[in-house]
């Protein structure tokens, strides 16, 4: 419960009528209040200010394309209401947007696979935990996200990749500037940007240039 005065308020988006009605009944029996239930995500987004929920529960793949409507709606919800809890219930792991969703907002976040929810008590517990700001992730979702972790080198610009390659050859900033026909100051800006993108902080003990080159050579 969000407080002692009223039950937890839930909005639900699920295109399967049977599952949608089943979830509404489950939430009611658990003492939650389903303030609105939809067959697609757009209506949930359009009426979010009127429903004013504590938690949104969404399927990932819904009309019209049955691809990623739910997870994209969840990201938009977090943008509009950073403290809103979001629980995704799906048969699929949508890794393209899941990392962005997990890193957004201040409220709780959950991602469970429908076929792997072992009991109604487990689902009820997940709703409670997410509504209180916690994170609930199916282990299979975690494995999928770890396997899709982005390579930090992918974020480098073409110029930064040129600078990185010359750094790996052992060239100094002056040598890189001469090779690329740019100023030393421009090289220094690219090197600083590379360090930032590779999360190489100036600790005073580690040689960031060497660590950056090692990362480049291990790609």
Secondary structure, DSSP 8 states (H G I E B T S, - for coil): --SSSS--EEEEE-S-HHHHHHHHHHHHHTT-EEEEEESSHHHHHHTHHHH--SEEEE-SS-TTTTSSHHHHHHHHHHHH-TT-EEEEEESS--HHHHHHHHTS-SS-EEEEEGGG---HHHHHHHHHHHHTT-EEE-HHHHHHHHHT---GGGGS-HHHHHHHHHHHTT--HHHHHHHHT--HHHHHHHHHHHHHHTT----SSS-HHHHHHHHHHT-
